[in-house]
Each structure stands twice: as structure tokens, then as C-alpha cells.
Amino acid sequence: MGVIIKDIKKSNNEIIRVEISEYQGKELINLRIWYQAIDNGEVVYRPTQKGVALSVDKFSELQEAITKIAEYLHDKKHGTTPHNV
């Protein structure tokens, strides 16, 4: 089990879970779709195979991509031509 950073609601029965996890001794940034299931009468979330795991070494590139998304959305919202990424 990793460290849950954030759960983002995708639909009524799915979330996108952002977490830091470990696999074969390597720390990963894991973005994965989880679905709701019933286990002994309780609602629990279970992971799907849909998602991506990045080495934490790639964090700065992921952060750069998110910054570019923010710039694109800002430009689009204000009616300017979005930057060419």
C-alpha cells in the first residue's frame, strides 16, 4: 500500500487515485482508476489496470506538463491563442 496523495472523483463509482507507491524497490508516482465494490456489506475501492506509474525521477517532467496544461487552460479561458506546447 502506498501513500495516498489525492482521490479525484471520476464518476459516481470511480476515482482516480494519485499515490506514491513502491514496486520492486523503486518509488513510483501512481495514477490509477479505482472502482467501488461491496465487500462484506461495506463499500471499498479496488484498483483497475487502467492507469500509469512513473518513476519519481520523472516528477519534474510531470510537474512541467501540469504547468503547461494550466497555461493552456488560462489562455483558452481568456480568449487568447493557447501557447504551442
N, CA, C and O atoms as a GROMACS GRO file, in nm:
protein
  340
    1MET      N    1   0.085  -0.119   0.000
    1MET     CA    2   0.000   0.000   0.000
    1MET      C    3   0.088   0.123   0.000
    1MET      O    4   0.186   0.132   0.074
    2GLY      N    5   0.051   0.218  -0.084
    2GLY     CA    6   0.129   0.340  -0.095
    2GLY      C    7   0.073   0.451  -0.008
    2GLY      O    8  -0.014   0.431   0.076
    3VAL      N    9   0.126   0.569  -0.031
    3VAL     CA   10   0.080   0.688   0.038
    3VAL      C   11  -0.018   0.759  -0.056
    3VAL      O   12   0.021   0.804  -0.164
    4ILE      N   13  -0.144   0.768  -0.015
    4ILE     CA   14  -0.245   0.832  -0.098
    4ILE      C   15  -0.224   0.983  -0.092
    4ILE      O   16  -0.222   1.044   0.015
    5ILE      N   17  -0.209   1.043  -0.210
    5ILE     CA   18  -0.191   1.188  -0.220
    5ILE      C   19  -0.325   1.256  -0.240
    5ILE      O   20  -0.356   1.356  -0.174
    6LYS      N   21  -0.407   1.201  -0.333
    6LYS     CA   22  -0.536   1.264  -0.363
    6LYS      C   23  -0.624   1.164  -0.437
    6LYS      O   24  -0.576   1.088  -0.522
    7ASP      N   25  -0.752   1.164  -0.404
    7ASP     CA   26  -0.853   1.090  -0.480
    7ASP      C   27  -0.936   1.193  -0.556
    7ASP      O   28  -0.989   1.288  -0.497
    8ILE      N   29  -0.946   1.173  -0.688
    8ILE     CA   30  -1.020   1.264  -0.773
    8ILE      C   31  -1.142   1.189  -0.825
    8ILE      O   32  -1.128   1.084  -0.888
    9LYS      N   33  -1.261   1.242  -0.799
    9LYS     CA   34  -1.384   1.175  -0.843
    9LYS      C   35  -1.389   1.174  -0.996
    9LYS      O   36  -1.380   1.280  -1.058
   10LYS      N   37  -1.404   1.057  -1.055
   10LYS     CA   38  -1.417   1.042  -1.200
   10LYS      C   39  -1.563   1.024  -1.239
   10LYS      O   40  -1.609   1.082  -1.337
   11SER      N   41  -1.635   0.944  -1.162
   11SER     CA   42  -1.778   0.921  -1.184
   11SER      C   43  -1.838   0.880  -1.050
   11SER      O   44  -1.770   0.885  -0.947
   12ASN      N   45  -1.965   0.841  -1.050
   12ASN     CA   46  -2.029   0.803  -0.925
   12ASN      C   47  -1.966   0.680  -0.860
   12ASN      O   48  -1.974   0.664  -0.738
   13ASN      N   49  -1.902   0.594  -0.940
   13ASN     CA   50  -1.844   0.473  -0.881
   13ASN      C   51  -1.696   0.453  -0.914
   13ASN      O   52  -1.643   0.344  -0.897
   14GLU      N   53  -1.630   0.560  -0.961
   14GLU     CA   54  -1.486   0.551  -0.990
   14GLU      C   55  -1.413   0.676  -0.942
   14GLU      O   56  -1.468   0.786  -0.940
   15ILE      N   57  -1.288   0.655  -0.903
   15ILE     CA   58  -1.200   0.765  -0.866
   15ILE      C   59  -1.067   0.746  -0.940
   15ILE      O   60  -1.033   0.635  -0.983
   16ILE      N   61  -0.994   0.855  -0.953
   16ILE     CA   62  -0.855   0.847  -0.998
   16ILE      C   63  -0.773   0.870  -0.873
   16ILE      O   64  -0.779   0.977  -0.812
   17ARG      N   65  -0.698   0.771  -0.834
   17ARG     CA   66  -0.617   0.781  -0.713
   17ARG      C   67  -0.474   0.816  -0.751
   17ARG      O   68  -0.411   0.749  -0.833
   18VAL      N   69  -0.424   0.923  -0.690
   18VAL     CA   70  -0.285   0.965  -0.706
   18VAL      C   71  -0.213   0.923  -0.579
   18VAL      O   72  -0.250   0.965  -0.469
   19GLU      N   73  -0.111   0.841  -0.595
   19GLU     CA   74  -0.039   0.794  -0.476
   19GLU      C   75   0.108   0.772  -0.508
   19GLU      O   76   0.148   0.761  -0.624
   20ILE      N   77   0.185   0.767  -0.404
   20ILE     CA   78   0.325   0.728  -0.413
   20ILE      C   79   0.330   0.583  -0.365
   20ILE      O   80   0.289   0.552  -0.254
   21SER      N   81   0.380   0.497  -0.451
   21SER     CA   82   0.386   0.355  -0.416
   21SER      C   83   0.527   0.302  -0.443
   21SER      O   84   0.614   0.374  -0.492
   22GLU      N   85   0.547   0.178  -0.410
   22GLU     CA   86   0.677   0.116  -0.432
   22GLU      C   87   0.656  -0.016  -0.505
   22GLU      O   88   0.565  -0.093  -0.473
   23TYR      N   89   0.742  -0.042  -0.604
   23TYR     CA   90   0.738  -0.167  -0.677
   23TYR      C   91   0.880  -0.211  -0.703
   23TYR      O   92   0.959  -0.136  -0.762
   24GLN      N   93   0.914  -0.329  -0.660
   24GLN     CA   94   1.048  -0.386  -0.674
   24GLN      C   95   1.155  -0.288  -0.625
   24GLN      O   96   1.260  -0.271  -0.688
   25GLY      N   97   1.127  -0.225  -0.512
   25GLY     CA   98   1.224  -0.135  -0.451
   25GLY      C   99   1.232   0.004  -0.511
   25GLY      O  100   1.314   0.085  -0.467
   26LYS      N  101   1.149   0.034  -0.612
   26LYS     CA  102   1.151   0.166  -0.675
   26LYS      C  103   1.026   0.243  -0.635
   26LYS      O  104   0.915   0.189  -0.635
   27GLU      N  105   1.044   0.370  -0.600
   27GLU     CA  106   0.932   0.456  -0.567
   27GLU      C  107   0.868   0.508  -0.695
   27GLU      O  108   0.937   0.549  -0.788
   28LEU      N  109   0.734   0.504  -0.698
   28LEU     CA  110   0.660   0.542  -0.818
   28LEU      C  111   0.551   0.643  -0.787
   28LEU      O  112   0.494   0.644  -0.677
   29ILE      N  113   0.522   0.728  -0.885
   29ILE     CA  114   0.404   0.813  -0.883
   29ILE      C  115   0.299   0.732  -0.959
   29ILE      O  116   0.316   0.703  -1.077
   30ASN      N  117   0.192   0.698  -0.892
   30ASN     CA  118   0.092   0.608  -0.949
   30ASN      C  119  -0.040   0.684  -0.964
   30ASN      O  120  -0.095   0.733  -0.866
   31LEU      N  121  -0.090   0.692  -1.088
   31LEU     CA  122  -0.222   0.749  -1.116
   31LEU      C  123  -0.304   0.635  -1.174
   31LEU      O  124  -0.275   0.586  -1.283
   32ARG      N  125  -0.406   0.593  -1.102
   32ARG     CA  126  -0.480   0.473  -1.141
   32ARG      C  127  -0.629   0.492  -1.114
   32ARG      O  128  -0.668   0.560  -1.019
   33ILE      N  129  -0.711   0.433  -1.200
   33ILE     CA  130  -0.856   0.435  -1.178
   33ILE      C  131  -0.892   0.323  -1.081
   33ILE      O  132  -0.850   0.208  -1.098
   34TRP      N  133  -0.971   0.357  -0.982
   34TRP     CA  134  -1.021   0.262  -0.883
   34TRP      C  135  -1.173   0.260  -0.894
   34TRP      O  136  -1.234   0.364  -0.923
   35TYR      N  137  -1.235   0.146  -0.871
   35TYR     CA  138  -1.380   0.134  -0.879
   35TYR      C  139  -1.437   0.091  -0.744
   35TYR      O  140  -1.368   0.031  -0.662
   36GLN      N  141  -1.565   0.124  -0.724
   36GLN     CA  142  -1.633   0.086  -0.600
   36GLN      C  143  -1.677  -0.059  -0.607
   36GLN      O  144  -1.726  -0.106  -0.710
   37ALA      N  145  -1.658  -0.128  -0.497
   37ALA     CA  146  -1.704  -0.266  -0.485
   37ALA      C  147  -1.764  -0.283  -0.345
   37ALA      O  148  -1.738  -0.203  -0.255
   38ILE      N  149  -1.843  -0.386  -0.330
   38ILE     CA  150  -1.901  -0.417  -0.199
   38ILE      C  151  -1.826  -0.537  -0.144
   38ILE      O  152  -1.816  -0.641  -0.209
   39ASP      N  153  -1.774  -0.521  -0.022
   39ASP     CA  154  -1.700  -0.629   0.043
   39ASP      C  155  -1.756  -0.644   0.185
   39ASP      O  156  -1.739  -0.556   0.269
   40ASN      N  157  -1.822  -0.757   0.210
   40ASN     CA  158  -1.885  -0.780   0.341
   40ASN      C  159  -1.980  -0.667   0.380
   40ASN      O  160  -1.984  -0.625   0.496
   41GLY      N  161  -2.056  -0.618   0.282
   41GLY     CA  162  -2.153  -0.513   0.308
   41GLY      C  163  -2.096  -0.373   0.313
   41GLY      O  164  -2.171  -0.277   0.331
   42GLU      N  165  -1.965  -0.357   0.299
   42GLU     CA  166  -1.902  -0.225   0.301
   42GLU      C  167  -1.858  -0.185   0.162
   42GLU      O  168  -1.817  -0.269   0.081
   43VAL      N  169  -1.866  -0.056   0.133
   43VAL     CA  170  -1.817  -0.004   0.006
   43VAL      C  171  -1.666   0.016   0.018
   43VAL      O  172  -1.617   0.083   0.109
   44VAL      N  173  -1.594  -0.044  -0.074
   44VAL     CA  174  -1.448  -0.031  -0.078
   44VAL      C  175  -1.408   0.004  -0.221
   44VAL      O  176  -1.485  -0.017  -0.315
   45TYR      N  177  -1.289   0.058  -0.238
   45TYR     CA  178  -1.236   0.085  -0.371
   45TYR      C  179  -1.130  -0.018  -0.404
   45TYR      O  180  -1.049  -0.057  -0.319
   46ARG      N  181  -1.132  -0.062  -0.530
   46ARG     CA  182  -1.034  -0.159  -0.578
   46ARG      C  183  -0.969  -0.101  -0.705
   46ARG      O  184  -1.036  -0.034  -0.783
   47PRO      N  185  -0.839  -0.128  -0.725
   47PRO     CA  186  -0.770  -0.072  -0.842
   47PRO      C  187  -0.807  -0.148  -0.970
   47PRO      O  188  -0.836  -0.267  -0.969
   48THR      N  189  -0.804  -0.074  -1.081
   48THR     CA  190  -0.818  -0.135  -1.212
   48THR      C  191  -0.678  -0.140  -1.275
   48THR      O  192  -0.581  -0.093  -1.216
   49GLN      N  193  -0.670  -0.198  -1.392
   49GLN     CA  194  -0.542  -0.198  -1.465
   49GLN      C  195  -0.520  -0.068  -1.540
   49GLN      O  196  -0.412  -0.044  -1.594
   50LYS      N  197  -0.623   0.017  -1.543
   50LYS     CA  198  -0.614   0.144  -1.616
   50LYS      C  199  -0.540   0.246  -1.531
   50LYS      O  200  -0.585   0.284  -1.423
   51GLY      N  201  -0.428   0.290  -1.581
   51GLY     CA  202  -0.350   0.390  -1.510
   51GLY      C  203  -0.208   0.395  -1.559
   51GLY      O  204  -0.172   0.331  -1.658
   52VAL      N  205  -0.130   0.472  -1.489
   52VAL     CA  206   0.011   0.486  -1.526
   52VAL      C  207   0.093   0.500  -1.398
   52VAL      O  208   0.050   0.559  -1.299
   53ALA      N  209   0.213   0.444  -1.403
   53ALA     CA  210   0.307   0.456  -1.293
   53ALA      C  211   0.436   0.515  -1.349
   53ALA      O  212   0.493   0.464  -1.445
   54LEU      N  213   0.480   0.624  -1.288
   54LEU     CA  214   0.603   0.690  -1.330
   54LEU      C  215   0.705   0.684  -1.217
   54LEU      O  216   0.670   0.697  -1.100
   55SER      N  217   0.829   0.666  -1.253
   55SER     CA  218   0.936   0.676  -1.154
   55SER      C  219   0.932   0.816  -1.093
   55SER      O  220   0.904   0.913  -1.164
   56VAL      N  221   0.960   0.827  -0.965
   56VAL     CA  222   0.962   0.960  -0.902
   56VAL      C  223   1.067   1.049  -0.968
   56VAL      O  224   1.061   1.171  -0.954
   57ASP      N  225   1.162   0.989  -1.038
   57ASP     CA  226   1.262   1.068  -1.113
   57ASP      C  227   1.195   1.154  -1.220
   57ASP      O  228   1.253   1.254  -1.263
   58LYS      N  229   1.075   1.116  -1.263
   58LYS     CA  230   1.004   1.188  -1.369
   58LYS      C  231   0.912   1.297  -1.314
   58LYS      O  232   0.839   1.361  -1.390
   59PHE      N  233   0.915   1.320  -1.181
   59PHE     CA  234   0.825   1.417  -1.121
   59PHE      C  235   0.838   1.556  -1.182
   59PHE      O  236   0.737   1.620  -1.209
   60SER      N  237   0.960   1.603  -1.205
   60SER     CA  238   0.977   1.739  -1.258
   60SER      C  239   0.916   1.750  -1.398
   60SER      O  240   0.861   1.855  -1.432
   61GLU      N  241   0.925   1.644  -1.478
   61GLU     CA  242   0.864   1.646  -1.611
   61GLU      C  243   0.711   1.646  -1.600
   61GLU      O  244   0.644   1.714  -1.678
   62LEU      N  245   0.657   1.570  -1.506
   62LEU     CA  246   0.513   1.569  -1.483
   62LEU      C  247   0.466   1.706  -1.437
   62LEU      O  248   0.364   1.757  -1.482
   63GLN      N  249   0.542   1.766  -1.347
   63GLN     CA  250   0.508   1.899  -1.297
   63GLN      C  251   0.512   2.002  -1.410
   63GLN      O  252   0.426   2.090  -1.417
   64GLU      N  253   0.610   1.991  -1.499
   64GLU     CA  254   0.620   2.081  -1.614
   64GLU      C  255   0.497   2.064  -1.705
   64GLU      O  256   0.442   2.163  -1.754
   65ALA      N  257   0.455   1.940  -1.727
   65ALA     CA  258   0.338   1.914  -1.811
   65ALA      C  259   0.212   1.975  -1.748
   65ALA      O  260   0.129   2.032  -1.820
   66ILE      N  261   0.197   1.962  -1.617
   66ILE     CA  262   0.080   2.019  -1.549
   66ILE      C  263   0.081   2.171  -1.558
   66ILE      O  264  -0.024   2.233  -1.576
   67THR      N  265   0.199   2.232  -1.546
   67THR     CA  266   0.211   2.377  -1.561
   67THR      C  267   0.169   2.419  -1.701
   67THR      O  268   0.101   2.520  -1.717
   68LYS      N  269   0.209   2.343  -1.803
   68LYS     CA  270   0.171   2.376  -1.941
   68LYS      C  271   0.020   2.360  -1.962
   68LYS      O  272  -0.041   2.437  -2.036
   69ILE      N  273  -0.040   2.261  -1.897
   69ILE     CA  274  -0.186   2.246  -1.904
   69ILE      C  275  -0.252   2.370  -1.844
   69ILE      O  276  -0.348   2.422  -1.901
   70ALA      N  277  -0.203   2.416  -1.729
   70ALA     CA  278  -0.259   2.534  -1.663
   70ALA      C  279  -0.248   2.656  -1.754
   70ALA      O  280  -0.342   2.734  -1.764
   71GLU      N  281  -0.135   2.673  -1.820
   71GLU     CA  282  -0.116   2.786  -1.911
   71GLU      C  283  -0.213   2.776  -2.029
   71GLU      O  284  -0.274   2.875  -2.068
   72TYR      N  285  -0.226   2.658  -2.084
   72TYR     CA  286  -0.316   2.636  -2.197
   72TYR      C  287  -0.460   2.670  -2.158
   72TYR      O  288  -0.529   2.741  -2.231
   73LEU      N  289  -0.504   2.620  -2.043
   73LEU     CA  290  -0.642   2.645  -1.998
   73LEU      C  291  -0.663   2.794  -1.968
   73LEU      O  292  -0.770   2.848  -1.997
   74HIS      N  293  -0.564   2.858  -1.910
   74HIS     CA  294  -0.572   3.001  -1.881
   74HIS      C  295  -0.588   3.080  -2.011
   74HIS      O  296  -0.676   3.165  -2.021
   75ASP      N  297  -0.503   3.051  -2.110
   75ASP     CA  298  -0.511   3.122  -2.238
   75ASP      C  299  -0.646   3.099  -2.304
   75ASP      O  300  -0.708   3.193  -2.356
   76LYS      N  301  -0.692   2.976  -2.303
   76LYS     CA  302  -0.820   2.942  -2.366
   76LYS      C  303  -0.935   3.015  -2.298
   76LYS      O  304  -1.025   3.066  -2.364
   77LYS      N  305  -0.932   3.020  -2.164
   77LYS     CA  306  -1.038   3.086  -2.087
   77LYS      C  307  -1.043   3.235  -2.118
   77LYS      O  308  -1.151   3.295  -2.120
   78HIS      N  309  -0.928   3.296  -2.140
   78HIS     CA  310  -0.921   3.440  -2.162
   78HIS      C  311  -0.925   3.477  -2.311
   78HIS      O  312  -0.900   3.592  -2.348
   79GLY      N  313  -0.957   3.380  -2.396
   79GLY     CA  314  -0.977   3.408  -2.537
   79GLY      C  315  -0.851   3.435  -2.616
   79GLY      O  316  -0.858   3.483  -2.730
   80THR      N  317  -0.736   3.404  -2.559
   80THR     CA  318  -0.613   3.421  -2.635
   80THR      C  319  -0.574   3.288  -2.696
   80THR      O  320  -0.619   3.182  -2.653
   81THR      N  321  -0.491   3.295  -2.796
   81THR     CA  322  -0.446   3.173  -2.861
   81THR      C  323  -0.357   3.097  -2.764
   81THR      O  324  -0.256   3.149  -2.718
   82PRO      N  325  -0.395   2.973  -2.733
   82PRO     CA  326  -0.313   2.895  -2.640
   82PRO      C  327  -0.170   2.880  -2.692
   82PRO      O  328  -0.146   2.871  -2.812
   83HIS      N  329  -0.076   2.877  -2.599
   83HIS     CA  330   0.064   2.854  -2.632
   83HIS      C  331   0.077   2.724  -2.708
   83HIS      O  332   0.003   2.629  -2.684
   84ASN      N  333   0.169   2.720  -2.797
   84ASN     CA  334   0.200   2.595  -2.865
   84ASN      C  335   0.296   2.519  -2.775
   84ASN      O  336   0.408   2.564  -2.750
   85VAL      N  337   0.252   2.406  -2.726
   85VAL     CA  338   0.334   2.327  -2.634
   85VAL      C  339   0.415   2.234  -2.712
   85VAL      O  340   0.493   2.158  -2.655
   0.00000   0.00000   0.00000
